[in-house]
Amino acid sequence: MKFELALEDGSIEEKIAISKDIIKDAYDLIKAAYSKNARFSDIKTASTFIYQQFIPKCIKDYLHKNEIANFNLLIDSRLYWIPFEMAYNGANFFCNIYQTSRNISLLVKQDASAITLEYPIKVGIIVDPNDDLKSARKEGLKLQKTLGKLKNNFIVKIIAGERVTKSTFREFFEFCDIVHFAGHVEIKPVVGFKLADGIITINEIAKYLKTPFLIFANACNSIKIIDSSLARKLKNFIGTFTEVEDTSSLNFALQLYKYIAVGMNIGKAIYLIRKEIYKNQGAKDLAWANYFYHGNPDARIIHSELMENIPGYKNFAAALNHFRAHQFGTAKKMFVKAIDEGYNKDIIYTYLGMIFFLKEDEESAFPFFKKALELNPRNSKAHFWMGKFYRNNNKEGLAEQEFLKVLKGNYDYLTSGLLLKEVTEKKTATKDYFRKKCGKLIEEANISLEKSYNIDNHLGLGILYSLNGESGKAIEIFQDVLQQNERYIDVHILLAGEYEQNNLIENAITELQTLRQVDTGNFAVFNKLAKLYYNHGMYKECADVMEEGLKLSVINSNYYFNLGNVYCMLGDPKNSLKHYLTAVKIEPDFADACYNIANIYQKENKIDDAEKYYYKTLELQPDNYAALNNLGVILGKQGRFLEARKYLEKSIMTGTDSNEDEFSAPFINLEILNKKRITAKDFGKNYKHLKGFIIILGIVILILLYLYIVYFFIK
């Protein structure tokens, strides 16, 4: 049989062929190593066997040549019961060399290594649901007392005995940041946690709307809990390979939570506890060998007070706020300052790249995305923007590779759906390619949801249906998701979009108005509702919503420009001009806003102001046929006919490739100008003929004068 084994950073991915006999031998050795009467030599024998038979040569060579701190192994689900952390290389155990963690191969991996929470952290302790583990109750009370002393860090809630029902178990999972379970794990006939009112299965847990940041299953053989359906849902999970000794398990848990409380990585915390137990107890206490950690070894809990003590973080947080307000100049300065102070994170380089990209300086953006991916190859956001860079530079093959890395890096159908939505809304070569992927993803998502329900994957399926033109199914899924969580803001917006697409305008408006009341500070909601009103000719309602949006301190030239357009549609030039001028104040080179300002001044007969803004428009857009035409008209009205002719003729030349009717105005205006008064050029042509006539007339007069004089003297 062939099994997949890989290092999570993508450096090694190997399929290993292992016979059934080797697997049987491994099972027997591991069973002996973790039995009650196990000796240290039994552990060493089993661990050596694991290293020799299950760790491929390529991984051994990689670990030998490279100094790494984290060893996160992606393991075939069929081999998940093997304690790879215990692999013994002849000198030491992996778990005493590396900060070890594990995941099932081909599953979604958490992209963010840290989670920011408002302290105190909510901890739920679930102990002895079946009233047969006195030691578990002691463990729970001790944990409650110890963590309770850290009152600025933890809020602790404990339940035990008959109170541990499926209902309360779910409440803890969906409310708490950390859940500590000390009880029994059931293996047969179904796998799950044994509670007072029955077994809660892993399939039932997989359907929860939310799971905690960390689950510590301090129960015998909790390795059995992990399977592919639940693993997709879990963020971080600590469990055991076999039975655990009461005192050791309590000490392990207490020390772990103390480390977590100060923001230490989970992987590092477990590594330090193992090393300490191994150093002090060795063969006497095998607790260091009994625990495994499923998750990201860099994962940690951070709260605002801890973050503020990290050099550069304050500037990073401030920069992020400026970025969201589109104050890109200030954001850029503060991101750079954060890096200078030592906050050298991949996410900063991603945002710096986005700033340059959004300012249409893509060449400057590229090195920042590249740097972000050097620091974190799994930065999906950076892969996504790299894909956009390649796409805009007509490198469709490279763009496709980057977009596929986003899909591969997440393995969740919500992210996949949003990516496909972004790509298919653009007119690019990759559009057809990803549309073809849509049907396949729908099929996979349905199979995944049958095995294990996940609200985000359900939402992702709805987005995929929408992209595939199956709007009815998309609406049904979005409504179903909102029944489970009515505060899921993005789903309201998606549902409103589907209603609009199906011409159910009243439904779309109702959906967004409801959301506007729920989340009064969400600018995206205001923007979406305003666009909906505008697209369907409800300009007064659009203006009211956009004016309210200004209270959110949205400093964005496009926003003011669009609001000016709305007032223009309402026939309100005063307010229209006010917002166009604001747009130009924010962005002086905003050509369209300059043109609209000039038009308003022209209609109000403020010729000097109109002329100024038409010239400004043509500075930025020399071929703007309408500005050329209008400038020609006002110059003609001032009697500046030579200048007027120049701009009108250029307007005609600029518009020749466009629709004939659209560009008829310059022709008409030029004809009017010609009829109104003879031009200087035409006068010049006539003057040549007059000159000859005058000369002849002069000669005739001189001859007549001469004859008169002669006649006078003769007489």
C-alpha positions as CSV (number, residue, x, y, z in Angstrom):
1,M,0.0,0.0,0.0
2,K,1.1,3.6,-0.7
3,F,0.7,6.3,1.8
4,E,1.2,10.1,1.5
5,L,3.7,11.9,3.9
6,A,4.8,15.5,3.5
7,L,6.3,18.5,5.3
8,E,3.7,21.2,5.5
9,D,6.0,23.9,4.0
10,G,5.8,22.0,0.7
11,S,9.5,21.3,0.5
12,I,8.9,17.5,0.6
13,E,5.9,15.5,-0.6
14,E,6.4,11.8,-0.8
15,K,4.3,8.7,-1.3
16,I,5.8,5.7,0.6
17,A,5.1,2.1,-0.1
18,I,4.6,0.1,3.2
19,S,3.6,-3.5,3.4
20,K,0.9,-4.9,5.6
21,D,3.5,-6.8,7.6
22,I,5.4,-3.6,8.5
23,I,2.2,-1.9,9.6
24,K,1.3,-4.9,11.8
25,D,4.8,-4.9,13.3
26,A,4.5,-1.2,13.9
27,Y,1.1,-1.7,15.6
28,D,2.5,-4.4,17.9
29,L,5.6,-2.4,18.9
30,I,3.6,0.8,19.5
31,K,1.0,-1.1,21.6
32,A,3.8,-2.5,23.7
33,A,5.5,0.9,24.0
34,Y,2.3,2.5,25.3
35,S,1.1,-0.3,27.6
36,K,0.9,0.1,31.4
37,N,4.0,-1.9,32.0
38,A,6.1,-0.3,29.2
39,R,9.7,0.4,29.7
40,F,11.9,3.1,28.2
41,S,13.5,0.6,26.0
42,D,10.1,-0.4,24.5
43,I,9.5,3.3,23.6
44,K,13.0,3.5,22.0
45,T,12.5,0.3,20.0
46,A,9.1,1.4,18.6
47,S,10.4,4.9,17.9
48,T,13.5,3.6,16.0
49,F,11.2,1.4,13.9
50,I,9.1,4.4,13.0
51,Y,12.1,6.3,11.9
52,Q,13.6,3.5,9.9
53,Q,10.4,2.2,8.2
54,F,8.1,5.2,7.9
55,I,10.2,8.3,7.5
56,P,11.3,8.6,3.8
57,K,14.9,9.2,2.9
58,C,14.1,12.5,1.3
59,I,12.6,13.8,4.6
60,K,15.6,12.4,6.6
61,D,18.0,14.2,4.2
62,Y,16.1,17.4,4.3
63,L,16.0,17.5,8.1
64,H,19.7,16.6,8.2
65,K,20.7,19.5,5.9
66,N,18.4,22.2,7.1
67,E,18.0,23.8,10.5
68,I,14.3,24.0,11.2
69,A,12.4,24.8,14.4
70,N,8.9,23.6,13.4
71,F,8.3,20.1,12.1
72,N,4.7,20.0,10.9
73,L,4.0,16.6,9.2
74,L,1.1,16.0,6.8
75,I,0.1,12.4,7.4
76,D,-2.1,10.0,5.4
77,S,-5.3,9.5,7.5
78,R,-4.7,5.7,7.5
79,L,-1.4,6.3,9.4
80,Y,-2.6,8.9,11.8
81,W,-2.5,6.6,14.8
82,I,1.3,6.3,14.5
83,P,3.3,8.6,16.9
84,F,5.6,10.1,14.3
85,E,6.6,12.7,16.9
86,M,8.5,9.9,18.7
87,A,10.6,8.9,15.7
88,Y,14.1,8.2,17.0
89,N,17.0,9.1,14.7
90,G,19.7,7.3,16.8
91,A,20.5,10.3,18.9
92,N,17.2,11.9,19.9
93,F,13.4,11.8,19.5
94,F,11.8,14.2,17.0
95,C,9.7,15.8,19.7
96,N,12.8,16.8,21.7
97,I,14.4,18.3,18.6
98,Y,11.5,20.1,16.9
99,Q,8.3,21.9,17.7
100,T,6.2,19.0,16.3
101,S,2.7,19.2,15.0
102,R,0.6,17.2,12.6
103,N,-2.3,17.5,10.1
104,I,-4.0,15.0,7.9
105,S,-2.7,15.4,4.3
106,L,-4.9,17.0,1.7
107,L,-7.0,18.9,4.2
108,V,-7.6,22.6,4.8
109,K,-4.8,24.2,6.8
110,Q,-5.2,27.2,9.0
111,D,-3.8,30.2,7.1
112,A,-3.5,32.4,10.1
113,S,-1.0,31.3,12.8
114,A,-2.3,33.7,15.5
115,I,-5.7,34.7,16.7
116,T,-6.4,38.0,18.4
117,L,-8.9,37.8,21.2
118,E,-10.1,40.3,23.8
119,Y,-8.9,39.1,27.1
120,P,-9.9,37.4,29.3
121,I,-9.9,34.1,27.4
122,K,-13.0,32.0,27.8
123,V,-12.1,28.5,29.0
124,G,-14.7,25.7,29.4
125,I,-13.7,22.7,31.5
126,I,-15.8,19.5,30.9
127,V,-15.0,16.8,33.4
128,D,-16.2,13.3,34.4
129,P,-19.5,13.2,32.4
130,N,-20.2,9.6,33.6
131,D,-19.4,10.0,37.3
132,D,-16.7,7.4,37.3
133,L,-13.4,9.4,37.2
134,K,-12.7,11.1,40.6
135,S,-9.3,12.1,39.3
136,A,-10.8,13.9,36.4
137,R,-12.9,16.0,38.8
138,K,-9.8,16.8,40.9
139,E,-8.1,17.8,37.6
140,G,-11.0,20.1,36.7
141,L,-11.1,21.8,40.1
142,K,-7.4,22.3,40.2
143,L,-7.4,23.9,36.7
144,Q,-10.3,26.1,37.6
145,K,-8.5,27.3,40.8
146,T,-5.2,27.9,39.1
147,L,-6.6,29.6,36.0
148,G,-9.0,31.6,38.1
149,K,-6.0,33.2,39.8
150,L,-5.0,34.6,36.4
151,K,-8.3,36.6,36.4
152,N,-7.0,39.1,33.9
153,N,-6.3,36.3,31.4
154,F,-9.0,33.7,31.9
155,I,-12.7,33.3,32.6
156,V,-13.3,29.7,33.6
157,K,-16.5,27.8,33.5
158,I,-16.7,24.2,34.6
159,I,-19.4,21.5,34.3
160,A,-19.3,17.9,35.5
161,G,-21.4,14.7,35.8
162,E,-25.0,14.7,34.6
163,R,-24.8,18.3,33.5
164,V,-22.5,17.3,30.7
165,T,-25.1,16.7,28.0
166,K,-25.0,17.1,24.3
167,S,-26.6,20.5,24.6
168,T,-24.2,21.9,27.2
169,F,-21.3,20.3,25.3
170,R,-22.2,22.2,22.2
171,E,-22.7,25.4,24.1
172,F,-19.1,25.1,25.4
173,F,-17.7,24.4,22.0
174,E,-19.5,27.4,20.3
175,F,-18.9,29.9,23.2
176,C,-15.4,29.1,24.5
177,D,-12.0,29.9,23.1
178,I,-10.5,26.9,24.8
179,V,-12.3,23.6,25.8
180,H,-10.6,21.2,28.2
181,F,-12.1,17.7,28.3
182,A,-11.3,15.1,31.0
183,G,-13.5,12.0,30.5
184,H,-13.9,9.0,28.2
185,V,-13.5,8.8,24.5
186,E,-15.6,6.1,22.9
187,I,-14.2,4.0,20.0
188,K,-16.9,1.5,19.3
189,P,-19.6,1.3,17.9
190,V,-19.1,4.9,17.0
191,V,-16.2,7.4,17.7
192,G,-16.9,10.3,19.9
193,F,-16.9,11.8,23.4
194,K,-18.9,9.9,26.0
195,L,-21.4,12.2,27.8
196,A,-24.1,11.9,30.4
197,D,-26.9,11.5,27.8
198,G,-24.9,9.4,25.2
199,I,-22.1,9.7,22.8
200,I,-21.6,12.9,20.8
201,T,-20.1,11.7,17.6
202,I,-17.4,13.4,15.5
203,N,-19.9,13.9,12.7
204,E,-22.2,15.8,15.0
205,I,-19.3,18.0,16.2
206,A,-18.3,18.7,12.6
207,K,-21.7,20.3,12.1
208,Y,-21.2,22.9,14.8
209,L,-21.2,26.5,13.6
210,K,-18.0,27.2,15.5
211,T,-15.2,25.2,17.2
212,P,-12.8,26.6,19.8
213,F,-9.4,27.9,19.1
214,L,-8.0,25.0,21.1
215,I,-9.4,21.7,22.3
216,F,-7.4,19.7,24.9
217,A,-8.8,16.2,25.1
218,N,-7.0,14.9,28.2
219,A,-8.6,11.5,27.8
220,C,-7.2,8.1,27.1
221,N,-6.7,7.3,23.3
222,S,-8.1,10.6,22.1
223,I,-6.0,10.2,19.0
224,K,-9.1,8.2,17.8
225,I,-11.2,11.4,17.7
226,I,-9.2,12.8,14.7
227,D,-10.6,11.8,11.3
228,S,-10.8,13.7,8.0
229,S,-14.4,15.0,8.6
230,L,-13.6,16.5,12.0
231,A,-10.0,17.5,11.1
232,R,-11.4,20.0,8.6
233,K,-13.2,21.8,11.4
234,L,-10.5,21.8,14.0
235,K,-8.1,24.6,14.6
236,N,-5.9,23.2,17.2
237,F,-6.3,19.9,19.1
238,I,-4.1,18.3,21.8
239,G,-4.7,14.6,22.6
240,T,-3.1,11.4,23.7
241,F,-1.9,8.2,22.1
242,T,-2.9,6.0,25.0
243,E,-3.8,6.1,28.7
244,V,-2.5,9.0,30.7
245,E,-1.3,9.1,34.3
246,D,-3.4,11.5,36.4
247,T,-0.7,13.6,38.1
248,S,1.3,13.9,34.9
249,S,-1.6,14.9,32.8
250,L,-2.7,17.6,35.2
251,N,0.8,19.1,35.4
252,F,1.1,19.0,31.6
253,A,-2.2,20.9,31.2
254,L,-1.4,23.5,33.9
255,Q,1.9,24.4,32.4
256,L,0.5,24.5,28.9
257,Y,-2.2,27.1,29.9
258,K,0.4,29.2,31.7
259,Y,2.5,29.4,28.5
260,I,-0.6,30.1,26.4
261,A,-1.6,33.0,28.7
262,V,1.6,34.9,27.9
263,G,1.1,34.5,24.1
264,M,3.6,31.6,23.5
265,N,3.2,29.5,20.4
266,I,1.3,26.2,21.2
267,G,4.0,24.2,19.4
268,K,6.8,25.8,21.4
269,A,4.8,25.4,24.7
270,I,4.4,21.7,24.1
271,Y,8.1,21.4,23.1
272,L,9.3,23.0,26.3
273,I,7.0,21.0,28.5
274,R,8.2,17.7,26.9
275,K,11.8,18.6,27.2
276,E,11.4,19.5,30.9
277,I,9.6,16.3,31.7
278,Y,12.1,14.2,29.7
279,K,15.0,16.0,31.4
280,N,13.7,15.6,34.9
281,Q,11.8,12.3,34.7
282,G,13.1,10.4,31.6
283,A,11.9,6.8,31.7
284,K,10.1,7.4,35.0
285,D,7.3,9.5,33.5
286,L,6.4,8.9,29.8
287,A,3.9,11.8,29.7
288,W,6.4,13.6,27.3
289,A,5.8,10.7,24.8
290,N,2.1,10.4,25.1
291,Y,0.8,13.7,23.7
292,F,0.3,14.8,20.1
293,Y,-0.6,18.2,18.7
294,H,-2.9,18.6,15.6
295,G,-2.6,22.1,14.2
296,N,-0.2,24.9,13.3
297,P,2.9,24.9,15.6
298,D,3.0,28.7,15.3
299,A,-0.6,29.1,16.5
300,R,-1.0,31.3,19.6
301,I,-3.5,33.6,21.3
302,I,-2.7,37.2,21.3
303,H,-4.6,40.0,22.9
304,S,-4.3,43.8,22.4
305,E,-2.2,44.5,25.5
306,L,0.3,41.8,24.6
307,M,0.4,43.0,21.0
308,E,1.0,46.6,22.0
309,N,4.2,45.5,23.7
310,I,5.5,43.9,20.4
311,P,7.9,46.4,18.6
312,G,6.2,47.9,15.6
313,Y,2.8,46.5,16.2
314,K,1.2,49.8,17.1
315,N,2.3,51.3,13.8
316,F,1.1,48.2,12.0
317,A,-2.4,48.4,13.6
318,A,-2.6,52.1,12.8
319,A,-1.5,51.6,9.3
320,L,-4.2,49.0,8.8
321,N,-6.9,51.5,9.8
322,H,-5.5,54.0,7.4
323,F,-5.4,51.4,4.6
324,R,-9.1,50.5,5.2
325,A,-9.9,54.2,4.9
326,H,-8.0,54.3,1.6
327,Q,-5.5,56.7,3.1
328,F,-2.7,54.9,1.3
329,G,0.0,57.5,1.7
330,T,-0.2,57.5,5.5
331,A,-0.7,53.7,5.6
332,K,2.5,53.2,3.5
333,K,4.6,55.3,5.8
334,M,3.4,53.6,8.9
335,F,3.8,50.1,7.5
336,V,7.4,51.0,6.7
337,K,7.9,52.4,10.1
338,A,6.6,49.1,11.7
339,I,9.1,47.1,9.7
340,D,11.9,49.5,10.8
341,E,10.9,48.9,14.4
342,G,11.2,45.1,13.9
343,Y,7.6,44.0,13.0
344,N,8.9,42.1,9.9
345,K,5.8,40.1,9.0
346,D,4.6,38.8,5.6
347,I,1.3,40.5,6.0
348,I,2.9,44.0,6.0
349,Y,4.7,43.3,2.7
350,T,1.4,42.1,1.3
351,Y,-0.4,45.3,2.2
352,L,2.5,47.4,0.9
353,G,2.2,45.5,-2.4
354,M,-1.5,46.1,-2.4
355,I,-1.0,49.9,-1.9
356,F,1.3,50.2,-4.9
357,F,-1.0,47.9,-6.9
358,L,-4.1,49.9,-6.1
359,K,-2.2,53.1,-7.1
360,E,-1.5,51.5,-10.4
361,D,2.2,51.1,-9.8
362,E,2.3,47.3,-10.3
363,E,6.0,47.1,-11.0
364,S,6.7,48.4,-7.5
365,A,4.1,46.1,-6.0
366,F,5.6,42.9,-7.3
367,P,8.8,42.8,-5.0
368,F,6.6,43.2,-1.9
369,F,4.4,40.3,-2.9
370,K,7.5,38.3,-3.6
371,K,9.0,39.2,-0.2
372,A,5.7,38.2,1.6
373,L,5.8,34.8,0.0
374,E,9.5,34.3,1.0
375,L,8.5,34.9,4.6
376,N,5.3,32.7,4.3
377,P,4.8,30.5,1.2
378,R,1.2,29.8,2.3
379,N,0.2,33.5,2.3
380,S,-3.0,33.1,0.2
381,K,-3.6,36.8,-0.1
382,A,-0.1,37.4,-1.6
383,H,-0.6,34.5,-4.0
384,F,-4.0,36.1,-5.0
385,W,-2.4,39.5,-5.8
386,M,0.5,38.0,-7.5
387,G,-2.0,36.2,-9.8
388,K,-3.7,39.6,-10.5
389,F,-0.3,41.1,-11.3
390,Y,0.5,38.3,-13.8
391,R,-3.0,38.5,-15.3
392,N,-2.8,42.3,-15.9
393,N,0.6,41.7,-17.6
394,N,-0.8,39.1,-19.9
395,K,1.0,36.2,-18.2
396,E,-2.1,34.0,-18.0
397,G,-0.1,30.8,-17.3
398,L,1.6,32.3,-14.2
399,A,-1.6,33.9,-13.1
400,E,-3.4,30.6,-13.3
401,Q,-0.6,29.0,-11.2
402,E,-1.0,31.6,-8.5
403,F,-4.8,31.3,-8.4
404,L,-4.5,27.5,-8.1
405,K,-2.1,28.0,-5.2
406,V,-4.8,30.0,-3.4
407,L,-7.2,27.1,-4.0
408,K,-4.6,24.5,-3.0
409,G,-3.6,26.5,0.1
410,N,-7.0,26.7,1.6
411,Y,-9.0,23.7,0.5
412,D,-12.3,25.3,1.7
413,Y,-15.1,26.0,-0.7
414,L,-15.9,29.5,0.6
415,T,-12.4,30.8,-0.3
416,S,-12.5,28.9,-3.5
417,G,-15.9,30.3,-4.4
418,L,-14.8,33.9,-3.6
419,L,-11.7,33.5,-5.7
420,L,-13.7,32.1,-8.7
421,K,-16.2,35.0,-8.2
422,E,-13.3,37.5,-8.5
423,V,-11.8,35.9,-11.5
424,T,-14.9,35.2,-13.5
425,E,-16.2,38.8,-13.0
426,K,-13.1,40.0,-15.0
427,K,-12.8,39.6,-18.8
428,T,-9.6,37.5,-18.7
429,A,-8.3,34.3,-20.3
430,T,-8.5,32.6,-17.0
431,K,-12.2,33.1,-16.8
432,D,-13.2,30.1,-18.9
433,Y,-10.6,27.9,-17.2
434,F,-12.0,28.6,-13.7
435,R,-15.6,28.4,-14.9
436,K,-14.8,24.8,-15.9
437,K,-13.4,24.2,-12.4
438,C,-16.7,25.4,-10.9
439,G,-18.7,22.3,-11.8
440,K,-16.0,20.1,-10.3
441,L,-15.9,22.1,-7.1
442,I,-19.7,21.9,-6.8
443,E,-19.5,18.1,-7.0
444,E,-16.7,18.0,-4.4
445,A,-18.4,20.4,-2.1
446,N,-21.6,18.4,-2.1
447,I,-19.7,15.2,-1.3
448,S,-17.8,16.9,1.5
449,L,-21.0,18.3,3.0
450,E,-22.7,14.9,3.0
451,K,-19.8,13.5,5.0
452,S,-19.4,16.5,7.4
453,Y,-21.5,19.7,7.6
454,N,-19.5,23.0,7.7
455,I,-21.3,26.3,7.4
456,D,-18.5,28.0,5.5
457,N,-18.3,25.2,3.0
458,H,-22.1,25.4,2.7
459,L,-21.9,29.1,1.9
460,G,-19.0,28.4,-0.6
461,L,-21.3,25.9,-2.3
462,G,-23.9,28.7,-2.7
463,I,-21.4,31.0,-4.3
464,L,-20.3,28.2,-6.7
465,Y,-24.0,27.6,-7.6
466,S,-24.3,31.4,-8.3
467,L,-21.3,31.4,-10.5
468,N,-22.7,28.4,-12.4
469,G,-25.9,30.2,-13.1
470,E,-28.0,28.1,-10.7
471,S,-29.4,31.2,-8.9
472,G,-32.4,29.4,-7.3
473,K,-30.1,26.9,-5.5
474,A,-27.8,29.8,-4.4
475,I,-30.6,31.8,-2.9
476,E,-31.9,28.7,-1.0
477,I,-28.4,28.0,0.5
478,F,-27.9,31.7,1.4
479,Q,-31.2,31.7,3.2
480,D,-30.4,28.5,5.0
481,V,-27.1,29.9,6.2
482,L,-28.8,33.0,7.5
483,Q,-31.3,30.9,9.5
484,Q,-28.3,29.4,11.3
485,N,-26.5,32.8,11.8
486,E,-28.5,35.9,10.9
487,R,-25.5,38.2,11.6
488,Y,-23.4,36.7,8.8
489,I,-23.0,40.0,7.1
490,D,-21.4,38.9,3.8
491,V,-24.3,36.4,3.2
492,H,-26.9,39.2,3.4
493,I,-24.9,41.0,0.7
494,L,-24.6,37.9,-1.4
495,L,-28.3,37.2,-1.1
496,A,-29.2,40.8,-2.1
497,G,-27.0,40.4,-5.1
498,E,-28.9,37.2,-6.2
499,Y,-32.2,39.0,-5.7
500,E,-31.1,41.9,-7.9
501,Q,-29.8,39.5,-10.6
502,N,-33.3,37.9,-10.6
503,N,-35.0,41.3,-10.8
504,L,-36.4,40.9,-7.3
505,I,-35.5,44.5,-6.5
506,E,-37.8,45.0,-3.5
507,N,-36.4,41.8,-1.9
508,A,-32.8,43.0,-2.5
509,I,-33.6,46.4,-0.9
510,T,-35.3,44.9,2.1
511,E,-32.3,42.5,2.7
512,L,-29.8,45.4,2.6
513,Q,-32.0,47.8,4.7
514,T,-32.3,45.1,7.4
515,L,-28.6,44.6,7.3
516,R,-28.0,48.3,7.5
517,Q,-29.9,48.4,10.8
518,V,-27.9,45.4,12.2
519,D,-24.5,46.7,11.2
520,T,-24.7,50.5,11.1
521,G,-20.9,51.0,10.6
522,N,-20.4,48.6,7.7
523,F,-19.5,50.8,4.7
524,A,-19.8,47.9,2.3
525,V,-23.5,47.7,3.1
526,F,-24.1,51.4,2.5
527,N,-22.2,51.2,-0.8
528,K,-24.1,48.1,-2.0
529,L,-27.5,49.7,-1.2
530,A,-26.5,53.0,-2.8
531,K,-25.5,51.1,-6.0
532,L,-28.8,49.2,-6.0
533,Y,-30.8,52.4,-5.8
534,Y,-28.7,54.1,-8.5
535,N,-28.9,51.2,-10.9
536,H,-32.7,51.2,-10.7
537,G,-33.2,55.0,-11.0
538,M,-34.0,55.7,-7.3
539,Y,-31.6,58.7,-7.1
540,K,-33.1,60.4,-4.1
541,E,-32.8,57.2,-2.0
542,C,-29.3,56.7,-3.3
543,A,-28.3,60.3,-2.3
544,D,-29.7,59.8,1.3
545,V,-27.8,56.6,1.8
546,M,-24.5,58.0,0.4
547,E,-24.8,61.1,2.6
548,E,-25.2,58.9,5.6
549,G,-22.2,56.9,4.4
550,L,-20.1,60.1,4.7
551,K,-20.5,60.0,8.5
552,L,-18.3,56.9,8.4
553,S,-15.3,59.2,7.5
554,V,-14.9,57.7,4.0
555,I,-12.1,59.7,2.5
556,N,-12.3,58.5,-1.0
557,S,-12.4,60.6,-4.2
558,N,-14.5,58.1,-6.1
559,Y,-17.1,58.1,-3.4
560,Y,-17.5,61.9,-3.6
561,F,-17.5,61.8,-7.5
562,N,-20.3,59.2,-7.5
563,L,-22.3,61.2,-5.0
564,G,-21.9,64.2,-7.4
565,N,-23.2,62.1,-10.2
566,V,-26.3,61.2,-8.1
567,Y,-27.1,64.9,-7.5
568,C,-26.5,65.6,-11.2
569,M,-29.2,63.0,-12.0
570,L,-31.5,64.7,-9.4
571,G,-31.0,68.1,-11.2
572,D,-29.2,69.6,-8.1
573,P,-26.0,71.3,-9.6
574,K,-25.2,73.0,-6.3
575,N,-24.7,69.8,-4.3
576,S,-23.2,68.1,-7.4
577,L,-20.5,70.8,-7.7
578,K,-19.8,70.6,-4.0
579,H,-18.9,66.9,-4.1
580,Y,-17.0,67.1,-7.4
581,L,-14.8,69.8,-5.9
582,T,-14.2,67.6,-2.8
583,A,-13.2,64.8,-5.1
584,V,-10.7,67.0,-6.9
585,K,-9.4,68.3,-3.6
586,I,-8.6,64.7,-2.5
587,E,-7.3,63.7,-5.9
588,P,-6.2,66.8,-7.9
589,D,-5.6,64.7,-11.1
590,F,-9.1,63.4,-11.2
591,A,-9.9,64.2,-14.9
592,D,-13.6,63.1,-14.9
593,A,-14.4,65.2,-11.9
594,C,-12.6,68.2,-13.5
595,Y,-14.7,67.8,-16.6
596,N,-18.0,67.6,-14.7
597,I,-17.0,70.7,-12.7
598,A,-16.3,72.6,-16.0
599,N,-19.7,71.5,-17.4
600,I,-21.6,72.9,-14.3
601,Y,-19.7,76.2,-14.5
602,Q,-20.5,76.4,-18.2
603,K,-24.2,75.9,-17.6
604,E,-24.1,78.6,-14.8
605,N,-22.4,80.9,-17.3
606,K,-19.2,81.1,-15.2
607,I,-17.1,81.2,-18.2
608,D,-13.7,81.8,-16.6
609,D,-14.1,78.9,-14.1
610,A,-15.4,76.6,-16.9
611,E,-12.5,77.5,-19.1
612,K,-10.0,76.8,-16.2
613,Y,-11.4,73.3,-15.6
614,Y,-11.7,72.4,-19.3
615,Y,-8.0,73.2,-19.7
616,K,-7.2,71.1,-16.6
617,T,-9.2,68.2,-18.0
618,L,-7.3,68.4,-21.3
619,E,-4.1,68.5,-19.4
620,L,-5.0,65.1,-18.0
621,Q,-6.9,63.7,-21.0
622,P,-5.7,65.5,-24.2
623,D,-8.1,63.5,-26.4
624,N,-11.3,64.1,-24.4
625,Y,-13.5,65.0,-27.4
626,A,-16.3,66.4,-25.2
627,A,-14.0,68.7,-23.3
628,L,-12.4,69.9,-26.6
629,N,-15.9,70.6,-28.0
630,N,-17.2,72.4,-25.0
631,L,-14.0,74.5,-24.7
632,G,-14.4,75.4,-28.4
633,V,-18.0,76.6,-27.7
634,I,-17.1,78.9,-24.8
635,L,-14.1,80.3,-26.7
636,G,-16.4,81.1,-29.7
637,K,-18.9,82.9,-27.4
638,Q,-16.0,85.1,-26.3
639,G,-15.2,86.0,-29.9
640,R,-11.9,84.0,-29.8
641,F,-12.7,82.4,-33.1
642,L,-9.2,81.1,-34.1
643,E,-8.8,79.3,-30.7
644,A,-12.4,78.0,-30.9
645,R,-11.8,76.6,-34.4
646,K,-8.7,74.8,-33.2
647,Y,-10.4,72.9,-30.4
648,L,-13.6,72.1,-32.4
649,E,-11.5,70.7,-35.3
650,K,-9.4,68.6,-32.8
651,S,-12.7,67.4,-31.2
652,I,-13.9,66.2,-34.6
653,M,-10.5,64.4,-35.3
654,T,-10.5,62.8,-31.9
655,G,-14.1,61.4,-32.2
656,T,-13.8,60.0,-35.7
657,D,-13.4,56.4,-34.5
658,S,-16.5,56.5,-32.3
659,N,-20.2,56.4,-32.9
660,E,-21.2,59.1,-35.5
661,D,-24.2,60.4,-33.6
662,E,-22.3,60.7,-30.4
663,F,-19.8,63.1,-32.1
664,S,-22.2,65.2,-34.1
665,A,-21.9,68.2,-31.7
666,P,-18.5,69.4,-32.8
667,F,-19.6,69.4,-36.5
668,I,-22.7,71.4,-35.6
669,N,-20.8,73.9,-33.4
670,L,-18.1,74.4,-36.2
671,E,-20.9,75.1,-38.7
672,I,-22.5,77.6,-36.4
673,L,-19.1,79.3,-35.9
674,N,-18.6,79.6,-39.7
675,K,-22.0,81.1,-40.2
676,K,-21.8,83.5,-37.3
677,R,-18.9,85.5,-38.6
678,I,-16.2,85.3,-41.2
679,T,-13.1,83.9,-39.7
680,A,-9.8,85.6,-39.8
681,K,-8.6,83.0,-42.2
682,D,-11.5,83.6,-44.6
683,F,-11.0,87.4,-44.3
684,G,-7.4,86.9,-45.3
685,K,-8.3,85.1,-48.5
686,N,-10.8,87.9,-49.5
687,Y,-8.2,90.5,-48.7
688,K,-5.9,89.2,-51.6
689,H,-8.7,90.0,-54.1
690,L,-9.5,93.4,-52.6
691,K,-5.8,94.4,-52.8
692,G,-5.7,94.1,-56.6
693,F,-9.0,96.0,-57.0
694,I,-7.7,98.9,-54.8
695,I,-4.5,99.1,-56.9
696,I,-6.4,99.3,-60.2
697,L,-8.8,101.9,-58.6
698,G,-5.8,103.9,-57.5
699,I,-4.3,103.9,-61.0
700,V,-7.6,105.0,-62.5
701,I,-7.9,107.8,-60.1
702,L,-4.3,109.0,-60.8
703,I,-5.0,108.9,-64.6
704,L,-8.2,110.9,-64.1
705,L,-6.3,113.4,-61.9
706,Y,-3.6,113.7,-64.5
707,L,-6.1,114.4,-67.3
708,Y,-7.8,117.0,-65.1
709,I,-4.5,118.9,-64.5
710,V,-3.6,118.8,-68.2
711,Y,-7.0,120.1,-69.1
712,F,-6.8,122.8,-66.5
713,F,-3.4,124.2,-67.9
714,I,-4.5,124.0,-71.5
715,K,-7.6,126.0,-70.7
